[in-house]
Amino acid sequence: MSGHSKWSTIKHKKGIADAKKGVLFTKLSREITVAAKSGDSDPELNFRLRLAIDNAKSQNMPKDNIERAVAKGSGGGAGGDNFEEITYEGIGPGGIGIIIQTLTDNKNRSAATVRSTITRAGGTFATTGAVSWNFEQKGQIVLNISEGDPEMIALESIDQGAEDFDVFDNTVEITCAFSDLSNIQKQISENQSVTVEKAELALVPNSTVSLDKNQSSQTLKLLDDLEDLDDVQKVFTNADFNEEALSSYAEK
């Protein structure tokens, strides 16, 4: 398993830490609201909304919170926040690329906080296209395997249309064409020994940059700092992390 894939899997596990529950629920609510506003309020007719709700449920977000976020986006709830989707790009330690997706009601604040976070870590706030050329939109599904061989279950996903997979302990991360995400998720969900922890659209790098231990530690802190910003929804990178640095990161 590459250092990049292992970081992605660890990040999913760390993302549900109780210490960050409040921040996590706020971001999940925001995504549901924007998804409901961008299409039909029925998740069966709105793929983005269905993904957002499924992810919220997987993180144990209360049903009332989910329903309020849907109502807010469809015009039936209180609050008139008008969130704008803005993507920023940056260069981090060792020359790695970073893409930061935000949902914000104040783009000046969003740009300023993202810029300062990157520059404080010794990185560079980049222009649009400087990094994104190396990334491709894919579907990603994170599975928790309670019974059976995770690698065999991952191999079955290839038969169902997945393009690639990585196994880390009892966790499997599957990558597929974004157009196949819903169908593959549905087929996998029929396996009683498999729990779908996350299914989302992600930006996957076509090539990665290997980092040494020090660069890896710096970058992991930077990525965490970016994800902790209120306006930031998702962060992607093409960093291939040092194993020792990743092990220390996983234990925090």
Secondary structure by P-SEA (a helix, b strand, c coil): ccaaaaaaaaaaaacccccaaaaaaaaaaaaaaaaaaaccccccccaaaaaaaaaaaaacccaaaaaaaaaaaacccccccbbbbbbbbbccccbbbbbbbbccccaaaaaaaaaaaaaaacccccccccccccbbbbbbbbbbbccccaaaaaaaaaaaccccccccccbbbbbccccaaaaaaaaaaaccccccccbbbbbbbcbbbbbcaaaaaaaaaaaaaaaacccccbbbbcccccaaaaaaaaac
